[in-house]
Amino acid sequence: MEPLAKDILGGNRRALSKAITLVESTRVDHRQQADKLLSSLMPHTKNSFRIGITGPPGVGKSTFIETVGDTIINGGQKLAVLAIDPSSARSGGSILGDKTRMATLAQNEHAFIRPSPAGKTLGGVARRSFETMLLCEAAGFDVVMVETVGVGQSETRVAEMTDMFLLLLSPGGGDELQGIKRGIMELADLLIVNKADGDQQTLAKKTASEYRNALKLLRPRHLNWTPSVQTCSALEGTSIDDVWELISNYRQFMINNDLLDPQRREQMRAWMWSQVSEGLIEALHQDKTMASEISRTEQQVLEGQLPASTAANRLLQSFLKGK
């Protein structure tokens, strides 16, 4: 792993792609190699700004990222984009393929785009998104954006692994406002009404006003920081500089108030326990001695003979006794 780590620290994009593939692998030997690689690179992380981006399908997340990405790169910084795609039920691979939807950015030598299938992981991110983000930081990227699948029942996990959480919205938010989960709005550090162009400009301003009023009823994520609602057109590039200024102001606020490092430490702890939970479930299903008991217990639950909670406790106790 030492040569691979050295290449990553040198900014070798092929080495970075190889490392991400290694980290995402479920093979036992690959996991061991990935753990060794990540441990060696940890001292070289924490230097980038992590931005999570979510929003309803069709809101223009990819266009927004590409346009803001141009602003970031023109400012002399390097950008990595981790695009979490819905997964194919047949192959498990990404369906949308954000590289094709960010064609211009994908060809820029100062940008790196990595689509990853969400798989069965909830929260709008892939299972190894956090580790992938650390690899991008070690490779020298100044800004790492994590684009989620889209607003859904549990599209909040991305907020638990990034420094700033952006919520993109479309003009005409009256009905959409009712559908957006309150929890997501409470986590948002900046709300952006995209597609404020053509005959939708007036509607976009009205939508922004509605969300500003809605935010007054919610508790902000951080004290002394009031989330803004900004309109823009990613397609035309209108007000993108204003958006980036708001993002930069938030980063400076977090640094000035010593909030960035404590938040990241808490995120590391939370991610560790989430991986412990996933690892236990995976180990339980892979334990051959438990196969018959799992099958029998599942059938009892399906037939209404056993409450799900009782079944879960029984399986856990049996599994832990065997260890």
URSUL-V733036 format. One record per residue. N is the residue number from 1. RES is the residue in one small letter. BURIAL is # if it has 9 or more other C-alpha atoms within 8 Angstrom, else .. Layout:
<<N & RES & BURIAL> <N & RES & BURIAL>>
This chain:
<<1 & m & .> <2 & e & .> <3 & p & .> <4 & l & #> <5 & a & #> <6 & k & .> <7 & d & #> <8 & i & #> <9 & l & #> <10 & g & .> <11 & g & #> <12 & n & #> <13 & r & .> <14 & r & .> <15 & a & #> <16 & l & #> <17 & s & .> <18 & k & .> <19 & a & #> <20 & i & #> <21 & t & .> <22 & l & #> <23 & v & #> <24 & e & .> <25 & s & .> <26 & t & .> <27 & r & .> <28 & v & .> <29 & d & .> <30 & h & #> <31 & r & #> <32 & q & .> <33 & q & #> <34 & a & #> <35 & d & .> <36 & k & #> <37 & l & #> <38 & l & #> <39 & s & .> <40 & s & .> <41 & l & #> <42 & m & #> <43 & p & .> <44 & h & .> <45 & t & #> <46 & k & .> <47 & n & .> <48 & s & #> <49 & f & #> <50 & r & #> <51 & i & #> <52 & g & #> <53 & i & #> <54 & t & #> <55 & g & #> <56 & p & #> <57 & p & .> <58 & g & .> <59 & v & #> <60 & g & #> <61 & k & #> <62 & s & #> <63 & t & #> <64 & f & #> <65 & i & .> <66 & e & #> <67 & t & #> <68 & v & #> <69 & g & #> <70 & d & #> <71 & t & #> <72 & i & #> <73 & i & #> <74 & n & .> <75 & g & .> <76 & g & .> <77 & q & #> <78 & k & #> <79 & l & #> <80 & a & #> <81 & v & #> <82 & l & #> <83 & a & #> <84 & i & #> <85 & d & #> <86 & p & #> <87 & s & #> <88 & s & #> <89 & a & .> <90 & r & .> <91 & s & .> <92 & g & #> <93 & g & #> <94 & s & #> <95 & i & #> <96 & l & .> <97 & g & #> <98 & d & #> <99 & k & #> <100 & t & .> <101 & r & .> <102 & m & #> <103 & a & .> <104 & t & .> <105 & l & #> <106 & a & #> <107 & q & .> <108 & n & .> <109 & e & .> <110 & h & .> <111 & a & #> <112 & f & #> <113 & i & #> <114 & r & #> <115 & p & #> <116 & s & #> <117 & p & #> <118 & a & #> <119 & g & #> <120 & k & .> <121 & t & #> <122 & l & #> <123 & g & #> <124 & g & #> <125 & v & #> <126 & a & #> <127 & r & #> <128 & r & .> <129 & s & #> <130 & f & #> <131 & e & #> <132 & t & #> <133 & m & #> <134 & l & #> <135 & l & #> <136 & c & #> <137 & e & #> <138 & a & #> <139 & a & #> <140 & g & #> <141 & f & #> <142 & d & #> <143 & v & #> <144 & v & #> <145 & m & #> <146 & v & #> <147 & e & #> <148 & t & #> <149 & v & #> <150 & g & #> <151 & v & #> <152 & g & .> <153 & q & .> <154 & s & #> <155 & e & #> <156 & t & #> <157 & r & #> <158 & v & #> <159 & a & #> <160 & e & .> <161 & m & #> <162 & t & #> <163 & d & #> <164 & m & #> <165 & f & #> <166 & l & #> <167 & l & #> <168 & l & #> <169 & l & #> <170 & s & #> <171 & p & #> <172 & g & #> <173 & g & #> <174 & g & .> <175 & d & .> <176 & e & .> <177 & l & .> <178 & q & .> <179 & g & .> <180 & i & #> <181 & k & .> <182 & r & .> <183 & g & .> <184 & i & #> <185 & m & #> <186 & e & #> <187 & l & #> <188 & a & #> <189 & d & #> <190 & l & #> <191 & l & #> <192 & i & #> <193 & v & #> <194 & n & #> <195 & k & #> <196 & a & #> <197 & d & #> <198 & g & .> <199 & d & .> <200 & q & #> <201 & q & #> <202 & t & .> <203 & l & #> <204 & a & #> <205 & k & #> <206 & k & #> <207 & t & #> <208 & a & #> <209 & s & .> <210 & e & #> <211 & y & #> <212 & r & #> <213 & n & .> <214 & a & .> <215 & l & #> <216 & k & .> <217 & l & .> <218 & l & .> <219 & r & .> <220 & p & #> <221 & r & #> <222 & h & .> <223 & l & .> <224 & n & .> <225 & w & .> <226 & t & .> <227 & p & #> <228 & s & .> <229 & v & #> <230 & q & #> <231 & t & #> <232 & c & #> <233 & s & #> <234 & a & #> <235 & l & #> <236 & e & .> <237 & g & #> <238 & t & #> <239 & s & #> <240 & i & #> <241 & d & .> <242 & d & .> <243 & v & #> <244 & w & #> <245 & e & .> <246 & l & .> <247 & i & #> <248 & s & .> <249 & n & .> <250 & y & #> <251 & r & #> <252 & q & .> <253 & f & .> <254 & m & #> <255 & i & #> <256 & n & .> <257 & n & .> <258 & d & .> <259 & l & #> <260 & l & #> <261 & d & .> <262 & p & .> <263 & q & #> <264 & r & #> <265 & r & .> <266 & e & .> <267 & q & #> <268 & m & #> <269 & r & .> <270 & a & #> <271 & w & #> <272 & m & .> <273 & w & .> <274 & s & .> <275 & q & .> <276 & v & .> <277 & s & .> <278 & e & .> <279 & g & .> <280 & l & .> <281 & i & .> <282 & e & .> <283 & a & .> <284 & l & #> <285 & h & #> <286 & q & .> <287 & d & .> <288 & k & .> <289 & t & .> <290 & m & #> <291 & a & #> <292 & s & .> <293 & e & .> <294 & i & #> <295 & s & .> <296 & r & .> <297 & t & #> <298 & e & #> <299 & q & .> <300 & q & #> <301 & v & #> <302 & l & .> <303 & e & .> <304 & g & .> <305 & q & .> <306 & l & #> <307 & p & .> <308 & a & .> <309 & s & .> <310 & t & .> <311 & a & #> <312 & a & .> <313 & n & .> <314 & r & .> <315 & l & #> <316 & l & .> <317 & q & .> <318 & s & .> <319 & f & #> <320 & l & .> <321 & k & .> <322 & g & .> <323 & k & .>>
